[in-house]
Amino acid sequence: MENVALNTIFYIMIFIFPGILFRKFYFGGDFNKQFQQGNLMERFLWTVFFSVIIISLCVLSFIYLENHTNFKIANYLTYDTIKDLFESLSNNKLPEETDKNSKIYLNFLYLILLIYLISAVFGYFSYKIIRILNLDVH
Protein backbone atom coordinates (compact mmCIF):
# COMPACT_ATOMS: atom_id res chain seq x y z
CA MET A 1 0.00 0.00 0.00
CA GLU A 2 1.27 3.42 -0.88
CA ASN A 3 2.08 5.83 1.89
CA VAL A 4 -0.55 8.54 1.44
CA ALA A 5 1.07 11.10 3.73
CA LEU A 6 4.45 10.83 2.04
CA ASN A 7 2.91 11.10 -1.42
CA THR A 8 0.99 14.17 -0.31
CA ILE A 9 4.19 15.81 0.94
CA PHE A 10 5.91 14.94 -2.34
CA TYR A 11 3.10 16.46 -4.42
CA ILE A 12 3.02 19.59 -2.29
CA MET A 13 6.80 19.99 -2.66
CA ILE A 14 6.67 19.61 -6.42
CA PHE A 15 3.32 21.04 -7.53
CA ILE A 16 2.22 23.61 -4.95
CA PHE A 17 5.26 25.09 -3.22
CA PRO A 18 6.74 26.70 -6.38
CA GLY A 19 3.46 28.56 -6.89
CA ILE A 20 3.44 29.68 -3.26
CA LEU A 21 7.01 30.97 -3.65
CA PHE A 22 6.09 32.79 -6.85
CA ARG A 23 3.05 34.42 -5.25
CA LYS A 24 5.00 35.37 -2.11
CA PHE A 25 7.73 37.11 -4.09
CA TYR A 26 5.23 38.66 -6.48
CA PHE A 27 3.08 40.10 -3.69
CA GLY A 28 6.00 41.80 -1.98
CA GLY A 29 6.47 45.38 -0.97
CA ASP A 30 3.36 47.44 -1.71
CA PHE A 31 1.31 44.36 -2.66
CA ASN A 32 2.08 42.46 0.56
CA LYS A 33 -1.51 42.57 1.86
CA GLN A 34 -2.88 41.07 -1.35
CA PHE A 35 -1.14 37.73 -0.78
CA GLN A 36 -4.01 36.57 1.45
CA GLN A 37 -6.74 38.30 -0.55
CA GLY A 38 -9.48 36.21 -2.16
CA ASN A 39 -11.11 32.98 -1.10
CA LEU A 40 -9.16 29.80 -0.49
CA MET A 41 -10.15 28.09 -3.73
CA GLU A 42 -9.14 31.10 -5.83
CA ARG A 43 -5.72 31.32 -4.13
CA PHE A 44 -5.22 27.57 -4.52
CA LEU A 45 -6.05 27.64 -8.23
CA TRP A 46 -3.71 30.59 -8.86
CA THR A 47 -0.98 28.81 -6.90
CA VAL A 48 -1.35 25.63 -8.96
CA PHE A 49 -1.51 27.67 -12.18
CA PHE A 50 1.76 29.46 -11.42
CA SER A 51 3.34 26.17 -10.29
CA VAL A 52 2.51 24.60 -13.65
CA ILE A 53 4.01 27.59 -15.47
CA ILE A 54 7.20 27.46 -13.37
CA ILE A 55 7.56 23.70 -13.77
CA SER A 56 7.01 24.03 -17.53
CA LEU A 57 9.71 26.70 -17.72
CA CYS A 58 12.05 24.47 -15.72
CA VAL A 59 11.39 21.45 -17.94
CA LEU A 60 12.02 23.52 -21.07
CA SER A 61 15.21 24.93 -19.60
CA PHE A 62 16.41 21.44 -18.63
CA ILE A 63 15.73 20.18 -22.14
CA TYR A 64 17.63 23.15 -23.56
CA LEU A 65 20.55 22.59 -21.19
CA GLU A 66 20.71 18.88 -22.02
CA ASN A 67 20.73 19.59 -25.75
CA HIS A 68 23.25 22.45 -25.72
CA THR A 69 25.52 21.79 -22.73
CA ASN A 70 26.92 18.89 -20.75
CA PHE A 71 24.32 19.31 -17.98
CA LYS A 72 22.49 15.95 -17.83
CA ILE A 73 20.01 15.78 -14.95
CA ALA A 74 17.52 13.39 -16.58
CA ASN A 75 20.04 10.53 -16.72
CA TYR A 76 19.83 10.00 -12.98
CA LEU A 77 16.30 11.15 -12.19
CA THR A 78 13.51 8.87 -13.24
CA TYR A 79 10.16 8.13 -11.69
CA ASP A 80 11.44 4.80 -10.35
CA THR A 81 14.45 6.32 -8.60
CA ILE A 82 12.35 9.04 -6.97
CA LYS A 83 9.75 6.45 -5.93
CA ASP A 84 12.47 4.21 -4.44
CA LEU A 85 13.89 7.18 -2.55
CA PHE A 86 10.54 8.09 -1.02
CA GLU A 87 9.67 4.46 -0.25
CA SER A 88 12.92 3.95 1.63
CA LEU A 89 12.34 7.17 3.56
CA SER A 90 8.74 6.19 4.36
CA ASN A 91 9.97 2.88 5.81
CA ASN A 92 12.41 4.79 8.04
CA LYS A 93 15.39 3.26 6.25
CA LEU A 94 18.37 5.23 5.14
CA PRO A 95 19.11 4.85 1.45
CA GLU A 96 22.09 2.71 0.51
CA GLU A 97 25.31 4.60 0.00
CA THR A 98 26.57 3.96 -3.48
CA ASP A 99 28.14 6.31 -5.95
CA LYS A 100 25.09 6.15 -8.22
CA ASN A 101 22.67 6.84 -5.36
CA SER A 102 24.62 9.85 -4.17
CA LYS A 103 24.40 11.35 -7.67
CA ILE A 104 20.65 10.64 -7.73
CA TYR A 105 20.10 12.38 -4.40
CA LEU A 106 22.28 15.34 -5.31
CA ASN A 107 20.54 15.75 -8.67
CA PHE A 108 17.14 15.51 -6.99
CA LEU A 109 18.20 18.17 -4.47
CA TYR A 110 19.55 20.38 -7.28
CA LEU A 111 16.32 19.94 -9.23
CA ILE A 112 14.09 20.93 -6.31
CA LEU A 113 16.28 23.88 -5.34
CA LEU A 114 16.47 25.09 -8.93
CA ILE A 115 12.69 24.94 -9.31
CA TYR A 116 12.28 26.89 -6.07
CA LEU A 117 14.92 29.43 -7.09
CA ILE A 118 13.37 29.96 -10.53
CA SER A 119 9.92 30.45 -9.00
CA ALA A 120 11.21 33.01 -6.49
CA VAL A 121 13.25 34.92 -9.09
CA PHE A 122 10.40 34.87 -11.62
CA GLY A 123 7.97 36.18 -8.99
CA TYR A 124 10.35 38.94 -7.91
CA PHE A 125 11.05 40.05 -11.49
CA SER A 126 7.34 39.99 -12.30
CA TYR A 127 6.74 42.25 -9.31
CA LYS A 128 9.50 44.63 -10.44
CA ILE A 129 8.23 44.76 -14.04
CA ILE A 130 4.70 45.54 -12.85
CA ARG A 131 5.98 48.32 -10.59
CA ILE A 132 8.40 49.84 -13.15
CA LEU A 133 5.83 49.92 -15.96
CA ASN A 134 3.06 51.09 -13.58
CA LEU A 135 0.77 48.30 -14.77
CA ASP A 136 -0.78 48.07 -11.30
CA VAL A 137 -2.30 51.52 -11.76
CA HIS A 138 -4.07 50.55 -14.98
KOLKOLVO-116908 format. One record per residue (C-alpha): x, y, z; residue number from 1. Coordinates in steps of 0.1 Angstrom, whole numbers, plus 2048, in hexadecimal, padded with zeros to 3 digits. Example, Ala and Ser with C-alpha at 12.3 -4.5 7.8 and 13.67 -1.06 7.14 Angstrom:
2
+-----+-----+-----+------+
!   x !   y !   z ! lomi !
+-----+-----+-----+------+
! 87B ! 7D3 ! 84E !    1 !
! 889 ! 7F5 ! 847 !    2 !
+-----+-----+-----+------+
END
This chain:
138
+-----+-----+-----+------+
!   x !   y !   z ! lomi !
+-----+-----+-----+------+
! 800 ! 800 ! 800 !    1 !
! 80D ! 822 ! 7F7 !    2 !
! 815 ! 83A ! 813 !    3 !
! 7FB ! 855 ! 80E !    4 !
! 80B ! 86F ! 825 !    5 !
! 82D ! 86C ! 814 !    6 !
! 81D ! 86F ! 7F2 !    7 !
! 80A ! 88E ! 7FD !    8 !
! 82A ! 89E ! 809 !    9 !
! 83B ! 895 ! 7E9 !   10 !
! 81F ! 8A5 ! 7D4 !   11 !
! 81E ! 8C4 ! 7E9 !   12 !
! 844 ! 8C8 ! 7E5 !   13 !
! 843 ! 8C4 ! 7C0 !   14 !
! 821 ! 8D2 ! 7B5 !   15 !
! 816 ! 8EC ! 7CE !   16 !
! 835 ! 8FB ! 7E0 !   17 !
! 843 ! 90B ! 7C0 !   18 !
! 823 ! 91E ! 7BB !   19 !
! 822 ! 929 ! 7DF !   20 !
! 846 ! 936 ! 7DC !   21 !
! 83D ! 948 ! 7BB !   22 !
! 81F ! 958 ! 7CC !   23 !
! 832 ! 962 ! 7EB !   24 !
! 84D ! 973 ! 7D7 !   25 !
! 834 ! 983 ! 7BF !   26 !
! 81F ! 991 ! 7DB !   27 !
! 83C ! 9A2 ! 7EC !   28 !
! 841 ! 9C6 ! 7F6 !   29 !
! 822 ! 9DA ! 7EF !   30 !
! 80D ! 9BC ! 7E5 !   31 !
! 815 ! 9A9 ! 806 !   32 !
! 7F1 ! 9AA ! 813 !   33 !
! 7E3 ! 99B ! 7F2 !   34 !
! 7F5 ! 979 ! 7F8 !   35 !
! 7D8 ! 96E ! 80F !   36 !
! 7BD ! 97F ! 7FA !   37 !
! 7A1 ! 96A ! 7EA !   38 !
! 791 ! 94A ! 7F5 !   39 !
! 7A4 ! 92A ! 7FB !   40 !
! 79A ! 919 ! 7DB !   41 !
! 7A5 ! 937 ! 7C6 !   42 !
! 7C7 ! 939 ! 7D7 !   43 !
! 7CC ! 914 ! 7D3 !   44 !
! 7C4 ! 914 ! 7AE !   45 !
! 7DB ! 932 ! 7A7 !   46 !
! 7F6 ! 920 ! 7BB !   47 !
! 7F2 ! 900 ! 7A6 !   48 !
! 7F1 ! 915 ! 786 !   49 !
! 812 ! 927 ! 78E !   50 !
! 821 ! 906 ! 799 !   51 !
! 819 ! 8F6 ! 778 !   52 !
! 828 ! 914 ! 765 !   53 !
! 848 ! 913 ! 77A !   54 !
! 84C ! 8ED ! 776 !   55 !
! 846 ! 8F0 ! 751 !   56 !
! 861 ! 90B ! 74F !   57 !
! 878 ! 8F5 ! 763 !   58 !
! 872 ! 8D6 ! 74D !   59 !
! 878 ! 8EB ! 72D !   60 !
! 898 ! 8F9 ! 73C !   61 !
! 8A4 ! 8D6 ! 746 !   62 !
! 89D ! 8CA ! 723 !   63 !
! 8B0 ! 8E8 ! 714 !   64 !
! 8CD ! 8E2 ! 72C !   65 !
! 8CF ! 8BD ! 724 !   66 !
! 8CF ! 8C4 ! 6FE !   67 !
! 8E9 ! 8E0 ! 6FF !   68 !
! 8FF ! 8DA ! 71D !   69 !
! 90D ! 8BD ! 730 !   70 !
! 8F3 ! 8C1 ! 74C !   71 !
! 8E1 ! 89F ! 74E !   72 !
! 8C8 ! 89E ! 76A !   73 !
! 8AF ! 886 ! 75A !   74 !
! 8C8 ! 869 ! 759 !   75 !
! 8C6 ! 864 ! 77E !   76 !
! 8A3 ! 86F ! 786 !   77 !
! 887 ! 859 ! 77C !   78 !
! 866 ! 851 ! 78B !   79 !
! 872 ! 830 ! 799 !   80 !
! 890 ! 83F ! 7AA !   81 !
! 87C ! 85A ! 7BA !   82 !
! 861 ! 841 ! 7C5 !   83 !
! 87D ! 82A ! 7D4 !   84 !
! 88B ! 848 ! 7E7 !   85 !
! 869 ! 851 ! 7F6 !   86 !
! 861 ! 82D ! 7FE !   87 !
! 881 ! 827 ! 810 !   88 !
! 87B ! 848 ! 824 !   89 !
! 857 ! 83E ! 82C !   90 !
! 864 ! 81D ! 83A !   91 !
! 87C ! 830 ! 850 !   92 !
! 89A ! 821 ! 83E !   93 !
! 8B8 ! 834 ! 833 !   94 !
! 8BF ! 830 ! 80E !   95 !
! 8DD ! 81B ! 805 !   96 !
! 8FD ! 82E ! 800 !   97 !
! 90A ! 828 ! 7DD !   98 !
! 919 ! 83F ! 7C4 !   99 !
! 8FB ! 83E ! 7AE !  100 !
! 8E3 ! 844 ! 7CA !  101 !
! 8F6 ! 862 ! 7D6 !  102 !
! 8F4 ! 871 ! 7B3 !  103 !
! 8CF ! 86A ! 7B3 !  104 !
! 8C9 ! 87C ! 7D4 !  105 !
! 8DF ! 899 ! 7CB !  106 !
! 8CD ! 89D ! 7A9 !  107 !
! 8AB ! 89B ! 7BA !  108 !
! 8B6 ! 8B6 ! 7D3 !  109 !
! 8C3 ! 8CC ! 7B7 !  110 !
! 8A3 ! 8C7 ! 7A4 !  111 !
! 88D ! 8D1 ! 7C1 !  112 !
! 8A3 ! 8EF ! 7CB !  113 !
! 8A5 ! 8FB ! 7A7 !  114 !
! 87F ! 8F9 ! 7A3 !  115 !
! 87B ! 90D ! 7C3 !  116 !
! 895 ! 926 ! 7B9 !  117 !
! 886 ! 92C ! 797 !  118 !
! 863 ! 931 ! 7A6 !  119 !
! 870 ! 94A ! 7BF !  120 !
! 884 ! 95D ! 7A5 !  121 !
! 868 ! 95D ! 78C !  122 !
! 850 ! 96A ! 7A6 !  123 !
! 867 ! 985 ! 7B1 !  124 !
! 86F ! 991 ! 78D !  125 !
! 849 ! 990 ! 785 !  126 !
! 843 ! 9A6 ! 7A3 !  127 !
! 85F ! 9BE ! 798 !  128 !
! 852 ! 9C0 ! 774 !  129 !
! 82F ! 9C7 ! 77F !  130 !
! 83C ! 9E3 ! 796 !  131 !
! 854 ! 9F2 ! 77D !  132 !
! 83A ! 9F3 ! 760 !  133 !
! 81F ! 9FF ! 778 !  134 !
! 808 ! 9E3 ! 76C !  135 !
! 7F8 ! 9E1 ! 78F !  136 !
! 7E9 ! A03 ! 78A !  137 !
! 7D7 ! 9FA ! 76A !  138 !
+-----+-----+-----+------+
END
